Structures are given as C-alpha cells and as structure tokens.
Amino acid sequence: MRACFRKLTFFVCMAAGLVSGCGGARTTRSNSVETGGSVERGKGTVVAYRCGECHTIPGIRGAKGVFGPPLNSLARRTYIGGNFPNTPDTLVHWVMSPQSMKPKTAMPALGLSEPQARDVAAYLDTLK
C-alpha cells in the first residue's frame, strides 16, 4: 500500500511539472530588436487605429473592448489567431493581414504598413 502511494505521488508530481511547463512563456525576446519596430510608435498606432474598441489592452486608456480577445499577456502566449506560432514575424504578418492567414477571422485588415505593423508588434510584445 505504501509503495502504491509513493508511485501515485511520484506520478502526480511529474504530471504537475509537465503541465506547468506548457505555458509557452517567453522571457528572452526583446520587442524592438525582434520585430524591428518601436514600442512607443506601436503604442501610438494602437491608440490611433482604435484597437481598444475591440480588444482590452493594458496600458491603453479606455481600451476595454470585448469583441476581440484581451491582449494582456500576449507576449507569453504560444499562439496567436488561434493556431499560429507567436513569433515576431508571424505577429507582424497577423497585424498587417490577418485574413490572409485566417480568412474567416473577425480581425479586420487595418491597412497598416509593414513598419507600422512592426511597431505594433513591438508594443504588443511588451504585454507580458
């Protein structure tokens, strides 16, 4: 009975360790370097394009939208748009042209230039 309890405890601890490691957290990315954009310009673009009407965005006054997903902790997410790896280049592409990646997404193409998208991605990467 005691050996059975030890085995069960061991497997429960192993399972907890495995599950806790599945968060996909990123701590080594440097937003401006990785995206080639500017965090400050990105924040300004997020405000100018009124992204907070659809998304809740920490650090943006009045950004309490509920139509799109909240963007808090975006930098720590493993995927964006439901099934695309959260890498700097993918995030830039998603911000520029979400419907080219996922045709039925509700995220509209905002007409951002590549430099603007790089800036927005740099800002979003600060949301840890």
N, C-alpha and C positions, 0 to 999 in steps of 0.2 A: 504494500500500500504506500509506504514511504517513497519507494523508488518511482512509483507511478506519479506521485505528487511532484517529485523533483523533475521528472520528464515533462510533465504538464507545465510546470513553472518555467522551465527552460524554453519550451515552445512558445508560450505566451510572451515571454521576454523577447525572443527572436522575432516573433510576428510584430510586436510593438516597435521594435527597432527598424524593421523593414518598412512598415507603414509610415513611420515618422520621417523616413528618408525619401519619401515620394513627393515632397512638396515642390521640387524643381526650383528651389530658391537659387538666386544668382547673387553673389556678393562681389564678384570681381569685375563686372562691367563698369566702364567709365562712359557715361552717357555721351558727352560731346565727342570723345575720341572714337567711340564705337560707331556712332551714327554720322559723324562729320557735320553735326549741326550745333546750334547754340541753344542752351537751355532757356535763357532769357527771351530770345526771339521766339522760341517754341511756345513759351507760356503766353506771350503776346498774341501769337497766331491762334492759340486755343481760345483766347478771350475774343479776338476779332471775328473768328468764324463761329462763335457762339456754341461751342461743343457742349457746354454745360446745359443747354436746353434739352439734350437727350441723355447726357451722362452726369453722374455725380463725380466731381473731380476735386480731390483735396487740394487746397491752395488756391483755388479759383473762386472768388466771391460770387455767390449766387448760383454756382454750378451744382444744382440739385435735381437734374433730370433723372427720370426713371424709365424712359423708353429704351435706352441702350443700357448695357451693363455698367455698373460703377467701375471707375478706373483706379480706385485705390488699390495699392499693392500690384499694379500692373507689371512692374519690373520683376516681380517674383513669380509671376505666372509662367507655367511651362508652355501654354498655348495661347494664341490669340485667334479671334474669329472662330473659335470652337475647335479647330483642328490644324492650325498652322504653328510650327515651332516659333516660340517667341525669341527671335534673333533680331539684331538691329536692322539688317537688310529686309527681313520679312515684315517687320513693323513699319518701315518706311514704305514698302510696297503697299501694305494694307491701308495705311493712311492716305496714300495717293489714289489708290484704285481698288477699293475693297470688292467691288462687283466683278472685277476681272479675276479675282481669286475665288470668290464665292458668289456666283451670280444671283442667288435669291436672298442675299443678306439685306437687312434693312438699313445698313450703314450706307449713306449716300457718298458718291464721289463729290468731293467738295471743290475740285478744281485746283488743288494745291500743286505748286511747282515742286520739283524734286528738292530744291534747297529748303522750301517751307516744310515739306514732309520730314526732312532730316532734322529740322529744328523741333518740330512737334514730337518726333520720336525721341529726341534727346530729352525733352521735357518729360514725356511720359515715362522714360527710363528712370527718372528721379522718384517716381511714385513707388516706394518700397514699403 
